[in-house]
C-alpha cells in the first residue's frame, strides 16, 4: 500500500505541472472565483456517495469522489503558492496543529468525562484562538458559513449556542416549542399575510432543525434522504403509468396514489441489503427502438441497483454504477449481429439476487424469463427485448 504522503506529493506535483508553462490551458486559466462552483459540486457529489454507502452501497465510488474533492483543495493551494501566500504543506501543517491543540485530552494531559465536555472545551479553545488572532473572543456562533444550506446552518447555530448552556433542558421543551411555532404558523396562514407566513414558517423550520439536533438526526440529511425516497417512488409511478400506456398527464390522483402506496409497501417489505447490487461490466452502448420506454424501466432499475442516472445527449438515456456505464441510444431493434443473448450483471450475493427478484415479482413479473430463476440468479427482458441475467458468482 502506497504511503499517503507520497501520493499527496505526487498529486501536488501533477497540479504544479498542469498550471506551469506548457501545461493544461484550462487549468492555467482558473482562479479562486472560477473554481468556487466546482468545489461546491464536488462536495455535494461526496455527499451523494456517502448516502449510497449508508444504504449499503459500495465504498469505491466514495473513494473516487473524495479524490475529486481533494484535487480542488490541492488546486487552491497551488494558486496560493504561485502568489507566495501558502503551500499545500502549510495547509496540512495548519490543520494538524489545529486538531492537536483542540484535543488536549488526546495529545496532552487534560481529562474529560465525555463527548459533551469535549465540545465545550472545543468552543473555549476556539474563542482563545480568535482572541489571539483578533484581540477579541468574538461570538460562539462564528464559523458557521452563511452560504451553508439553511437547515444545516440552523442546526449548527443551535449546537454552537448549546456549548455555552443556551439550550433546552430536555426534548420535551424542544417539542413543545415546535407545537407553539406550528400554532403561530396556522394563525399566520389564517390571516393571509405573506410576510407573517414567511416569518412563522421560518420559525417552524428552525424549530425542526433544533429538534433534529436533539434526536441526533441531522435535518439536512433527513430531508435529503426523504427527497431521494420521493424521487424513487415518483419514478416508480411514472414507470407503472408508462407500462399501463396511460398518456402523459392522463392519470387521476387516486390512480397515482395507488402506485405511490405500492412503492411504499415494497420499501417496507424489502429492507435495504447490506450491499447494493453492483455490475462488473465496463461500459455498454446499446441501440434500442424506444429510448423513453427504456428510460422508464431503467430509472426504477437504477434505484434498485444503486446506480445513478447521468447526463447524456438528448434522445439517449445513461446510467453509471459500480464499474458500469450503460447508455441507450436510438436505433433498430437488436437482431443479427446485435448484443449477446444475455448480458450478465454480477450480484454480490444470493441474498441480493433474492431481493431483486422480489422487486421484479412485485413490479415487473411479466419481464422475468420463465424457468430462468435459481437461488444464484435469474433472467429478465427489458422494454427493448434485451435479455439480462442477474447472478451471484460461484461460491
Protein Blocks (a to p, Z undefined) as FASTA:
>chain_A
ZZfklmmmmmmmmmmmmmmghiafklmmpcfklmmmmmmmmmmmmmmmmmmmmnopafkl
mmmmmmmmmmmmmmmmmmmmmnopacfklmmmmmmmmmmmmmmmlmmmbdcfbjklmmmm
mmmmmmmmmmmmnopabjakgoiafkbcfklmmmmmmmmmmmnopacfbfklmmmmmmmm
mmmmmmmmmnopaklmmmmmmmmmmmmmmmmmmnopafklmmmmmmmmmmmmmmmmmmmm
mmnopaehiacfklmmmmmmmmmmmmmmmccdfbdcddddfbdcdddfblmlmmmmmmmm
mmmnopacddddehiacdddehiacdddddddddehiacfbdcdddfbfklmmmmmmmmm
mmmmmlpcghkacfkbccdddfkopacddddddZZ
